[in-house]
């Protein structure tokens, strides 16, 4: 009997904490709102005073609330209000990610790093400068700055990069490693990154692609290998990302027989242009320059698309096989590309053997003007090759 009475008293005490008003309670008039703003408090019993002190310790964010509110609200409601105020206070004082990133960029001048002298042997002694964040300036500016530090014949050549960790295996030939150490090497081609290029007796330019998937893999291998050798060099990365945006010419070539051949020629021409730009002290081909070159390539495609031999052939060279009867008829009629014009890429590389008045490809008239990209996305188009642009 005593135990039951004790349980009953404890239950009543807990309910009193949840709701200080005794039960049952006669209806009472709500406290005057003036009390909440006048700083006065209604007469409180000692138990209410104790409860009020306890609540203010439990919920410090509510310590400025009127006493009458604290005493009339339930513990659950006060706990919820306390949690919301704490969360809101934290959000108000914590900067957003965008604000923090912007603030870090503005503080660059104050955070300039002085690199101590040290040793670096590329293997087990790596200088701390290798682990700084990448440069935030233009990547073409980094390319131009690199020319001041790299010898004319390129860097010392190695072929011992960790290709196994990233899954490259033996996809990079010795020739490819050697050419990657010289940004001005005109011998670097995408063909060198195919498995057949590592075979005994393989020669430059005789590796054929099995399909578009093999071509994509070769381009990815070339990008990773280039950044292993020269982490600052994003020239192949730019080519790869550009072709990704075009979906590798699926719309223009529609999976025709010479699809991969034309993509191969486009990449090889871009690599050659970048090598010559390095030699001439000019930036590598950015997206605007690649877009211009791509426009020339796709503009020279007949409406139905040509059916190539499937073998590697630099873009712009005439096919050695005899044209089909349908092609002869098109040529007599002026060709499917008759009436269209483009810019001769080979002229800008000092490789065109045609005269300015007699330069065309598949019925498309090619002009001998500069294809240097200018601000606003336009080209120079003056009467000089790209190498003489000033």
KEPA-33241 format. One record per residue (C-alpha): x, y, z; residue in three letters. Coordinates in steps of 0.2 Angstrom, whole numbers, plus 5000, padded with zeros to 4 digits. Example, Ala and Ser with C-alpha at 12.3 -4.5 7.8 and 13.67 -1.06 7.14 Angstrom:
% KEPA-33241
506249785039ala 506849955036ser 
This chain:
% KEPA-33241
500050005000unk 501450125004unk 502350084988unk 500750124978unk 500650294987unk 502450324983unk 502250294965unk 500750404965unk 501650554973unk 503150534961unk 501850534946unk 501050694952unk 502750774955unk 503250734937unk 501650804930unk 501950954940unk 503650984932unk 502850964915unk 501451084919unk 501651184935unk 499751224936unk 498951104949unk 497650984944unk 496251004944unk 496351194941unk 494951324940unk 494951424924unk 496051574926unk 496351734915unk 497851734905unk 499251854912unk 499252024905unk 500452054890unk 501052214899unk 501952094911unk 502952024897unk 503652194893unk 503652284909unk 504952184917unk 503852144932unk 503351964937unk 501851894945unk 501951834962unk 502751664962unk 502851524975unk 504551454980unk 504251304969unk 503951404954unk 505451504958unk 506551344959unk 505751284943unk 506151444934unk 507951444939unk 508151264933unk 507351294916unk 508551444913unk 510051334917unk 509351194906unk 508951314891unk 510151454892unk 509551524875unk 507851554883unk 508551654898unk 507951814891unk 506151754888unk 504751824900unk 504651724916unk 502751694913unk 503051614896unk 504451494904unk 503251444918unk 501651414907unk 502551314892unk 502851134894unk 504651064895unk 504450984878unk 504051154869unk 505451244878unk 506651104873unk 506151124854unk 506251314855unk 507951304863unk 508551184849unk 507951294835unk 508751444842unk 510451354844unk 510351294826unk 509951464819unk 511351544829unk 512551414822unk 511951454804unk 512151634807unk 513951624812unk 514551484800unk 515051554783unk 514351464767unk 515551354757unk 515451484743unk 515951624755unk 517351534762unk 518051484745unk 517951674739unk 518751724755unk 520251604752unk 520451674735unk 520551854741unk 521851814754unk 523051744741unk 524251884743unk 524351864762unk 524551684760unk 526051684748unk 527151534751unk 529051544752unk 529751374746unk 531351324756unk 532751254746unk 532851064746unk 533150904736unk 532050804724unk 532650644715unk 530850604708unk 530850444718unk 531050444737unk 531450624739unk 530050744734unk 530150924737unk 528651004746unk 528251114732unk 527550964723unk 526050964735unk 525451144734unk 523751164726unk 523751184707unk 523951364700unk 522351474699unk 522951574684unk 522551534666unk 523251364660unk 523951444644unk 524851564655unk 525651414665unk 526051334648unk 527051494643unk 527851504660unk 528451324658unk 529451374642unk 530551484653unk 531051334663unk 531151184652unk 532651154641unk 532451184622unk 532550994619unk 531350954633unk 531550864649unk 532650714653unk 531750564647unk 531150424659unk 529950274657unk 529750224675unk 528150304680unk 526950214691unk 525750154677unk 525149994687unk 524350094701unk 523150184689unk 522950034677unk 523850084662unk 524949934661unk 525949924645unk 524850044635unk 526250174634unk 527650134622unk 529450194625unk 529250314611unk 527750394618unk 528650414635unk 530150494626unk 529050614616unk 528050664631unk 529550744639unk 529650874625unk 528150974623unk 528851034606unk 528950854599unk 528150844582unk 528250654583unk 526950634596unk 525350544589unk 523850464597unk 524350304588unk 525850284600unk 524650244614unk 523850084607unk 524349914613unk 525049874596unk 526250014597unk 527249924610unk 527449774599unk 529149724592unk 529449804575unk 528049934577unk 528350094567unk 527650264568unk 525950284560unk 525550104555unk 524450064570unk 522650044566unk 521150064577unk 519949924580unk 518550044584unk 517850204593unk 518150124611unk 519950084607unk 520150264601unk 519350334617unk 520450224628unk 522050284619unk 521550464622unk 521250434640unk 522950344641unk 523850494632unk 523050614644unk 523550524660unk 525350484654unk 525550674649unk 525050734666unk 526250604674unk 527650684665unk 527150864665unk 525750894678unk 525551074672unk 525151024654unk 523251014650unk 523451014631unk 522850834628unk 521550854642unk 520850994632unk 520750894616unk 519850744626unk 518550854634unk 518250944618unk 517850784609unk 516750724624unk 515650884621unk 515450834603unk 515150654608unk 516650604597unk 515750664581unk 514350534582unk 513150654574unk 514350714561unk 515050544556unk 513550434561unk 514750284564unk 515350274546unk 516850174541unk 518050314542unk 517350384558unk 518850334569unk 520050384555unk 519450564555unk 519550574574unk 521250514574unk 521850634561unk 520950774570unk 521950734586unk 523550714577unk 523350874569unk 522950954586unk 524550874594unk 525550944579unk 524851114581unk 525251114600unk 527051054597unk 527351194584unk 526451324596unk 527751274609unk 529151304597unk 528451474592unk 528051524610unk 526251524608unk 524851444619unk 524151274616unk 522551254607unk 521051304618unk 519251254616unk 518951404604unk 520451344592unk 519851164593unk 518151224588unk 518751314573unk 519751164567unk 518251044570unk 517151154560unk 518351144545unk 518450954547unk 516550934548unk 516151064534unk 517250954522unk 516150804525unk 514850764511unk 513050754517unk 513050564516unk 514750544523unk 516250464515unk 516650284516unk 518550274520unk 519750134519unk 519850124538unk 521750154538unk 522550294545unk 522650444534unk 523050624538unk 521550734536unk 521550834520unk 522550714509unk 521750644493unk 521350464493unk 522450354482unk 521050244476unk 519950284461unk 518350374465unk 516750284463unk 515550314449unk 514350414461unk 515850514467unk 516350554449unk 514550614445unk 514650724461unk 516250804456unk 515550844438unk 514150934447unk 515251024458unk 515250904473unk 514050894488unk 515051034496unk 514951154482unk 514651334487unk 515351314505unk 517051384511unk 518251354525unk 519951394531unk 521451294525unk 522251214541unk 523751144531unk 524051324525unk 524151384543unk 525451244546unk 526451284531unk 526051114523unk 524851164509unk 525451134492unk 523951214483unk 523851394477unk 522651514486unk 521551514471unk 521451324469unk 521351254486unk 519851144490unk 519350984498unk 517850884493unk 517051024485unk 517351144499unk 518351304494unk 519751324507unk 520451504510unk 522251544514unk 521951654529unk 522551654547unk 521451544558unk 522051614574unk 520651634587unk 520251814593unk 519251884607unk 517451854605unk 517651684596unk 518051754579unk 519651714569unk 520951834562unk 520651784544unk 522051904537unk 523151854523unk 524551764533unk 524751594541unk 524451574559unk 526351564563unk 526551744557unk 525151814567unk 525651964578unk 
